Amino acid sequence: MPRPLQLIAACARNRVIGRAGRLPWSIPEDLAFFHHTTAGQTCVLGRVSYENWPRAHADGRRPIVVSRRADLPGGALVVPSLTAALARADHLPGEIFICGGQRIYAESLALAGQRDLRLYLTLIEAEIPGDTWFPEWQHLPWQEADRREGRDGNYRYTFLTLDLPASTPPA
């Protein structure tokens, strides 16, 4: 049985996750949650996400980067596909976290029904302009495991933890 996948993301109400290769917001509580939750874990992510995350190797993380380019700086394990990344991640210690971007999230959500999925989603209560989106996720029959409200000087947001067991057929 393949190991569970933990997807971790922040998105605006309109599902925006990025603009020009960066996060289009700064929410210190969300960033701290992301770093704390992924510390010591195996993190699967795309090239742009990796290049924009200076702490990818910090705190004991093991990044696996999905890219056609093999010459990425920083010594990350580079593989050509999500399938190859998960095959490697299944044999590494810790949990497997999917950390972006758009295509990696979409391919991971497509595994609903094949692997247990857990989604750590910070849902930002705003419509934010961007050019990268989190895939449609609300159509899947998620079970809410946790919910916590937050806010800072700019945004209100909700930390959601949602589970989707592999035995649950996709909607």
Accessible surface in RSA format (square Angstrom, percent):
REM  Atomic radii and reference values for relative SASA: ProtOr
REM  Chains: A
REM  Algorithm: Lee & Richards
REM  Probe-radius: 1.40
REM  Slices: 20
REM RES _ NUM      All-atoms   Total-Side   Main-Chain    Non-polar    All polar
REM                ABS   REL    ABS   REL    ABS   REL    ABS   REL    ABS   REL
RES MET A   1   183.27  94.9 105.18  69.6  78.09 185.9  84.69  72.0  98.58 130.6
RES PRO A   2    57.55  41.9  45.35  41.3  12.19  44.3  52.44  43.3   5.11  31.7
RES ARG A   3    64.95  27.3  63.00  32.1   1.95   4.6  42.77  58.4  22.18  13.4
RES PRO A   4    62.77  45.8  60.49  55.1   2.28   8.3  60.58  50.0   2.19  13.6
RES LEU A   5     0.00   0.0   0.00   0.0   0.00   0.0   0.00   0.0   0.00   0.0
RES GLN A   6    14.75   8.2  14.75  10.8   0.00   0.0   0.00   0.0  14.75  11.2
RES LEU A   7     0.00   0.0   0.00   0.0   0.00   0.0   0.00   0.0   0.00   0.0
RES ILE A   8     4.70   2.7   4.60   3.4   0.10   0.2   4.60   3.3   0.10   0.3
RES ALA A   9     9.78   9.0   0.81   1.3   8.97  20.4   8.37  11.8   1.41   3.7
RES ALA A  10    11.94  11.0   4.39   6.8   7.55  17.2   4.39   6.2   7.55  20.0
RES CYS A  11     0.34   0.3   0.34   0.4   0.00   0.0   0.00   0.0   0.34   0.4
RES ALA A  12     0.16   0.1   0.00   0.0   0.16   0.4   0.00   0.0   0.16   0.4
RES ARG A  13   120.76  50.7 101.36  51.7  19.40  46.2  50.88  69.5  69.88  42.3
RES ASN A  14    50.61  34.9  33.86  32.7  16.75  40.3  24.82  59.7  25.79  24.9
RES ARG A  15    69.12  29.0  69.12  35.2   0.00   0.0  15.49  21.2  53.64  32.5
RES VAL A  16     1.56   1.0   1.56   1.4   0.00   0.0   1.56   1.4   0.00   0.0
RES ILE A  17    17.05   9.7  12.19   9.1   4.86  11.7  12.19   8.8   4.86  13.2
RES GLY A  18     6.91   8.5   0.00   N/A   6.91   8.5   6.91  19.0   0.00   0.0
RES ARG A  19    97.49  40.9  93.43  47.6   4.06   9.7  38.62  52.8  58.87  35.7
RES ALA A  20    82.21  75.6  52.37  80.8  29.84  67.9  66.00  92.9  16.21  42.9
RES GLY A  21    33.85  41.7   0.00   N/A  33.85  41.7  23.43  64.3  10.42  23.3
RES ARG A  22   146.58  61.5 138.27  70.5   8.31  19.8  53.15  72.6  93.44  56.6
RES LEU A  23    99.87  55.6  77.85  55.7  22.02  55.3  77.85  54.7  22.02  59.3
RES PRO A  24    16.39  11.9   0.00   0.0  16.39  59.6   7.03   5.8   9.36  58.2
RES TRP A  25    20.74   8.3   1.78   0.9  18.96  44.5  11.61   6.2   9.13  14.8
RES SER A  26    87.25  73.7  73.05  97.5  14.20  32.7  48.37 103.0  38.88  54.5
RES ILE A  27     6.59   3.7   0.36   0.3   6.22  15.0   0.57   0.4   6.01  16.3
RES PRO A  28    92.17  67.2  83.50  76.1   8.67  31.5  88.70  73.2   3.48  21.6
RES GLU A  29    67.97  39.0  57.73  43.7  10.23  24.4  39.09  75.6  28.87  23.6
RES ASP A  30    14.69  10.3  14.69  14.6   0.00   0.0   0.06   0.1  14.64  14.6
RES LEU A  31    87.87  48.9  87.53  62.6   0.33   0.8  87.64  61.5   0.23   0.6
RES ALA A  32    61.85  56.9  50.91  78.6  10.93  24.9  58.68  82.6   3.17   8.4
RES PHE A  33    53.99  27.0  47.26  29.3   6.73  17.5  53.25  32.3   0.74   2.1
RES PHE A  34    35.22  17.6  35.22  21.8   0.00   0.0  35.22  21.4   0.00   0.0
RES HIS A  35    17.03   9.3  16.14  11.2   0.89   2.3  13.32  13.7   3.71   4.3
RES HIS A  36   148.34  81.1 133.46  92.8  14.88  38.1  87.43  90.1  60.91  70.9
RES THR A  37    25.96  18.5  14.30  14.5  11.67  27.8  16.66  22.4   9.30  14.1
RES THR A  38     0.00   0.0   0.00   0.0   0.00   0.0   0.00   0.0   0.00   0.0
RES ALA A  39    34.15  31.4  24.76  38.2   9.39  21.4  25.05  35.3   9.09  24.1
RES GLY A  40    31.83  39.3   0.00   N/A  31.83  39.3  22.25  61.1   9.58  21.5
RES GLN A  41    34.02  19.0  34.02  24.9   0.00   0.0   0.00   0.0  34.02  25.8
RES THR A  42     0.06   0.0   0.06   0.1   0.00   0.0   0.06   0.1   0.00   0.0
RES CYS A  43     0.00   0.0   0.00   0.0   0.00   0.0   0.00   0.0   0.00   0.0
RES VAL A  44     0.00   0.0   0.00   0.0   0.00   0.0   0.00   0.0   0.00   0.0
RES LEU A  45     0.69   0.4   0.69   0.5   0.00   0.0   0.69   0.5   0.00   0.0
RES GLY A  46     8.93  11.0   0.00   N/A   8.93  11.0   8.93  24.5   0.00   0.0
RES ARG A  47    76.80  32.2  73.25  37.3   3.55   8.5   6.31   8.6  70.49  42.7
RES VAL A  48    70.17  46.2  68.32  61.9   1.85   4.5  68.46  59.5   1.71   4.6
RES SER A  49    29.22  24.7  18.40  24.6  10.82  24.9  13.84  29.5  15.37  21.5
RES TYR A  50    15.60   7.3  11.32   6.4   4.28  11.1   8.61   6.5   6.99   8.6
RES GLU A  51    79.05  45.4  44.11  33.4  34.94  83.2  27.59  53.4  51.46  42.0
RES ASN A  52    53.79  37.1  32.87  31.8  20.92  50.4  12.79  30.8  41.00  39.6
RES TRP A  53    26.42  10.6  22.10  10.7   4.32  10.1  22.86  12.2   3.57   5.8
RES PRO A  54   131.68  96.0  89.87  81.9  41.81 152.0 103.01  85.0  28.67 178.2
RES ARG A  55    99.78  41.9  99.01  50.5   0.77   1.8  41.25  56.4  58.53  35.5
RES ALA A  56     1.85   1.7   1.70   2.6   0.15   0.3   1.70   2.4   0.15   0.4
RES HIS A  57    79.05  43.2  63.69  44.3  15.36  39.3  49.07  50.6  29.98  34.9
RES ALA A  58    38.49  35.4  25.79  39.8  12.69  28.9  36.79  51.8   1.70   4.5
RES ASP A  59    74.51  52.2  44.67  44.5  29.84  70.6  23.06  54.3  51.45  51.3
RES GLY A  60    47.73  58.9   0.00   N/A  47.73  58.9  37.06 101.7  10.67  23.9
RES ARG A  61     8.73   3.7   0.00   0.0   8.73  20.8   0.00   0.0   8.73   5.3
RES ARG A  62    66.32  27.8  63.09  32.2   3.23   7.7  45.22  61.8  21.10  12.8
RES PRO A  63     8.69   6.3   4.62   4.2   4.08  14.8   4.62   3.8   4.08  25.3
RES ILE A  64     1.10   0.6   1.10   0.8   0.00   0.0   1.10   0.8   0.00   0.0
RES VAL A  65     0.00   0.0   0.00   0.0   0.00   0.0   0.00   0.0   0.00   0.0
RES VAL A  66     2.50   1.6   0.37   0.3   2.13   5.1   0.37   0.3   2.13   5.8
RES SER A  67    13.12  11.1   2.47   3.3  10.65  24.5   7.25  15.4   5.87   8.2
RES ARG A  68   223.87  94.0 186.63  95.1  37.24  88.7  76.57 104.7 147.29  89.3
RES ARG A  69   105.31  44.2 100.61  51.3   4.70  11.2  56.90  77.8  48.41  29.3
RES ALA A  70    91.87  84.5  65.67 101.3  26.20  59.6  66.12  93.1  25.75  68.2
RES ASP A  71   108.35  75.9  83.43  83.0  24.93  58.9  51.66 121.6  56.69  56.5
RES LEU A  72    16.70   9.3   0.03   0.0  16.67  41.9   0.03   0.0  16.67  44.9
RES PRO A  73    93.20  67.9  80.49  73.4  12.70  46.2  92.11  76.1   1.08   6.7
RES GLY A  74    57.29  70.7   0.00   N/A  57.29  70.7  33.75  92.6  23.55  52.7
RES GLY A  75    72.51  89.4   0.00   N/A  72.51  89.4  40.84 112.1  31.67  70.9
RES ALA A  76    15.25  14.0   0.00   0.0  15.25  34.7   1.00   1.4  14.25  37.7
RES LEU A  77    58.32  32.5  49.23  35.2   9.09  22.8  55.11  38.7   3.21   8.6
RES VAL A  78    36.57  24.1  12.68  11.5  23.89  57.6  12.68  11.0  23.89  64.8
RES VAL A  79     9.14   6.0   7.27   6.6   1.86   4.5   9.14   7.9   0.00   0.0
RES PRO A  80    99.68  72.6  83.21  75.8  16.48  59.9  83.32  68.8  16.36 101.7
RES SER A  81    42.04  35.5  40.78  54.4   1.25   2.9  34.29  73.0   7.75  10.9
RES LEU A  82     8.69   4.8   7.77   5.6   0.91   2.3   7.77   5.5   0.91   2.5
RES THR A  83   109.97  78.2 103.84 105.3   6.13  14.6  71.83  96.5  38.14  57.7
RES ALA A  84    29.69  27.3  22.86  35.3   6.83  15.5  29.01  40.9   0.69   1.8
RES ALA A  85     0.00   0.0   0.00   0.0   0.00   0.0   0.00   0.0   0.00   0.0
RES LEU A  86     9.59   5.3   9.59   6.9   0.00   0.0   9.59   6.7   0.00   0.0
RES ALA A  87    55.96  51.5  45.78  70.6  10.18  23.2  53.32  75.1   2.64   7.0
RES ARG A  88   121.16  50.9 117.84  60.1   3.32   7.9  32.35  44.2  88.80  53.8
RES ALA A  89     0.03   0.0   0.00   0.0   0.03   0.1   0.00   0.0   0.03   0.1
RES ASP A  90    36.02  25.2  23.64  23.5  12.38  29.3  11.42  26.9  24.60  24.5
RES HIS A  91   160.40  87.7 127.14  88.4  33.26  85.1  87.98  90.7  72.41  84.3
RES LEU A  92    55.20  30.7  49.88  35.7   5.32  13.4  51.12  35.9   4.07  11.0
RES PRO A  93    89.27  65.1  76.73  69.9  12.54  45.6  88.72  73.2   0.55   3.4
RES GLY A  94    35.95  44.3   0.00   N/A  35.95  44.3  22.07  60.6  13.88  31.1
RES GLU A  95    80.26  46.1  76.90  58.2   3.36   8.0  32.81  63.5  47.45  38.7
RES ILE A  96     0.67   0.4   0.05   0.0   0.63   1.5   0.05   0.0   0.63   1.7
RES PHE A  97     3.02   1.5   3.02   1.9   0.00   0.0   3.02   1.8   0.00   0.0
RES ILE A  98     0.00   0.0   0.00   0.0   0.00   0.0   0.00   0.0   0.00   0.0
RES CYS A  99    11.80   8.9   0.50   0.6  11.30  26.6   0.50   1.3  11.30  12.2
RES GLY A 100     1.93   2.4   0.00   N/A   1.93   2.4   1.93   5.3   0.00   0.0
RES GLY A 101    20.26  25.0   0.00   N/A  20.26  25.0  18.38  50.4   1.89   4.2
RES GLN A 102    76.71  42.9  73.38  53.6   3.33   7.9  15.86  33.8  60.85  46.2
RES ARG A 103   122.71  51.5 115.75  59.0   6.95  16.6  68.38  93.5  54.32  32.9
RES ILE A 104     3.31   1.9   3.31   2.5   0.00   0.0   3.31   2.4   0.00   0.0
RES TYR A 105    10.53   4.9  10.53   6.0   0.00   0.0   2.82   2.1   7.71   9.5
RES ALA A 106    42.59  39.2  35.87  55.4   6.72  15.3  37.16  52.3   5.43  14.4
RES GLU A 107    61.52  35.3  55.49  42.0   6.03  14.4  33.88  65.5  27.65  22.6
RES SER A 108     0.00   0.0   0.00   0.0   0.00   0.0   0.00   0.0   0.00   0.0
RES LEU A 109    12.65   7.0   8.84   6.3   3.81   9.6   9.13   6.4   3.52   9.5
RES ALA A 110    74.74  68.7  45.90  70.8  28.83  65.6  58.46  82.3  16.27  43.1
RES LEU A 111    35.80  19.9  35.80  25.6   0.00   0.0  35.80  25.1   0.00   0.0
RES ALA A 112     6.85   6.3   1.84   2.8   5.01  11.4   1.84   2.6   5.01  13.3
RES GLY A 113    29.44  36.3   0.00   N/A  29.44  36.3   7.89  21.6  21.55  48.3
RES GLN A 114   112.05  62.7  97.95  71.6  14.10  33.6  41.24  87.8  70.81  53.7
RES ARG A 115    18.30   7.7  18.24   9.3   0.06   0.2   1.38   1.9  16.92  10.3
RES ASP A 116    55.17  38.6  54.51  54.3   0.66   1.6  12.88  30.3  42.28  42.2
RES LEU A 117     3.70   2.1   0.00   0.0   3.70   9.3   0.95   0.7   2.75   7.4
RES ARG A 118    73.82  31.0  73.53  37.5   0.29   0.7  11.02  15.1  62.80  38.1
RES LEU A 119     0.00   0.0   0.00   0.0   0.00   0.0   0.00   0.0   0.00   0.0
RES TYR A 120    31.93  14.9  30.78  17.5   1.14   3.0  13.78  10.4  18.14  22.4
RES LEU A 121     1.88   1.0   0.00   0.0   1.88   4.7   0.71   0.5   1.17   3.2
RES THR A 122     2.62   1.9   2.44   2.5   0.18   0.4   0.00   0.0   2.62   4.0
RES LEU A 123    31.54  17.6  31.54  22.6   0.00   0.0  31.54  22.2   0.00   0.0
RES ILE A 124     0.00   0.0   0.00   0.0   0.00   0.0   0.00   0.0   0.00   0.0
RES GLU A 125    54.56  31.3  38.71  29.3  15.85  37.7   8.54  16.5  46.03  37.6
RES ALA A 126    22.81  21.0  18.11  28.0   4.69  10.7  22.81  32.1   0.00   0.0
RES GLU A 127   108.61  62.4  82.21  62.2  26.40  62.8  49.49  95.7  59.12  48.3
RES ILE A 128    10.37   5.9   9.68   7.2   0.68   1.7  10.34   7.4   0.03   0.1
RES PRO A 129    98.48  71.8  87.60  79.9  10.88  39.5  97.65  80.6   0.82   5.1
RES GLY A 130    23.65  29.2   0.00   N/A  23.65  29.2   2.27   6.2  21.38  47.9
RES ASP A 131    77.77  54.5  60.72  60.4  17.05  40.3  35.98  84.7  41.79  41.7
RES THR A 132    35.50  25.2  35.50  36.0   0.00   0.0  19.12  25.7  16.38  24.8
RES TRP A 133    96.29  38.6  95.94  46.4   0.35   0.8  84.61  45.1  11.68  18.9
RES PHE A 134     0.00   0.0   0.00   0.0   0.00   0.0   0.00   0.0   0.00   0.0
RES PRO A 135    22.24  16.2  15.00  13.7   7.24  26.3  22.24  18.4   0.00   0.0
RES GLU A 136    98.64  56.6  90.47  68.4   8.17  19.5  46.28  89.5  52.36  42.8
RES TRP A 137    17.57   7.1  17.53   8.5   0.04   0.1  14.48   7.7   3.09   5.0
RES GLN A 138   125.35  70.1 101.11  73.9  24.24  57.7  28.53  60.7  96.82  73.4
RES HIS A 139   103.96  56.8  81.97  57.0  21.99  56.2  71.24  73.4  32.72  38.1
RES LEU A 140    12.84   7.1   6.90   4.9   5.94  14.9   6.90   4.8   5.94  16.0
RES PRO A 141    55.49  40.4  38.69  35.3  16.80  61.1  51.93  42.9   3.56  22.2
RES TRP A 142    36.78  14.8   9.79   4.7  26.99  63.4   9.79   5.2  26.99  43.8
RES GLN A 143   101.21  56.6  95.84  70.0   5.37  12.8  39.83  84.8  61.38  46.6
RES GLU A 144    93.45  53.7  58.10  44.0  35.35  84.2  25.01  48.4  68.44  55.9
RES ALA A 145    55.50  51.0  16.46  25.4  39.04  88.8  25.59  36.0  29.91  79.2
RES ASP A 146    82.52  57.8  76.37  76.0   6.15  14.5  20.68  48.7  61.84  61.7
RES ARG A 147   128.38  53.9 103.15  52.6  25.24  60.1  37.00  50.6  91.38  55.4
RES ARG A 148   104.92  44.1  99.69  50.8   5.22  12.4  61.86  84.5  43.06  26.1
RES GLU A 149   110.99  63.7  90.09  68.2  20.90  49.8  64.83 125.4  46.16  37.7
RES GLY A 150    16.15  19.9   0.00   N/A  16.15  19.9  12.42  34.1   3.73   8.3
RES ARG A 151   162.91  68.4 141.56  72.2  21.34  50.8  57.77  79.0 105.14  63.7
RES ASP A 152    45.88  32.1  23.72  23.6  22.16  52.4  33.43  78.7  12.45  12.4
RES GLY A 153    85.31 105.2   0.00   N/A  85.31 105.2  42.33 116.2  42.98  96.3
RES ASN A 154   119.10  82.1  86.10  83.2  33.01  79.5  16.99  40.9 102.12  98.7
RES TYR A 155    48.09  22.5  41.14  23.4   6.95  18.1  22.37  16.8  25.72  31.7
RES ARG A 156   119.75  50.3 116.34  59.3   3.41   8.1  23.84  32.6  95.91  58.1
RES TYR A 157     3.03   1.4   1.61   0.9   1.43   3.7   0.14   0.1   2.89   3.6
RES THR A 158     7.02   5.0   7.02   7.1   0.00   0.0   1.58   2.1   5.44   8.2
RES PHE A 159    12.70   6.4  11.01   6.8   1.69   4.4  11.53   7.0   1.17   3.3
RES LEU A 160    11.31   6.3   8.63   6.2   2.69   6.8   8.75   6.1   2.56   6.9
RES THR A 161    16.50  11.7  16.44  16.7   0.06   0.1   4.38   5.9  12.12  18.3
RES LEU A 162    10.86   6.0  10.86   7.8   0.00   0.0  10.86   7.6   0.00   0.0
RES ASP A 163    34.90  24.4  34.90  34.7   0.00   0.0  15.43  36.3  19.47  19.4
RES LEU A 164     0.89   0.5   0.26   0.2   0.63   1.6   0.49   0.3   0.40   1.1
RES PRO A 165    41.90  30.5  39.06  35.6   2.84  10.3  41.65  34.4   0.25   1.6
RES ALA A 166    12.57  11.6   7.30  11.3   5.27  12.0   7.48  10.5   5.09  13.5
RES SER A 167   104.53  88.3  68.48  91.4  36.05  83.0  58.32 124.2  46.21  64.7
RES THR A 168    24.65  17.5  20.79  21.1   3.86   9.2  17.28  23.2   7.37  11.1
RES PRO A 169   100.66  73.4  91.80  83.7   8.86  32.2  97.03  80.1   3.63  22.6
RES PRO A 170    73.84  53.8  54.43  49.6  19.41  70.6  54.57  45.1  19.27 119.8
RES ALA A 171    92.18  84.8  29.34  45.3  62.84 142.9  67.13  94.5  25.05  66.4
END  Absolute sums over single chains surface
CHAIN  1 A     8397.0       6432.8       1964.1       4730.5       3666.5
END  Absolute sums over all chains
TOTAL          8397.0       6432.8       1964.1       4730.5       3666.5
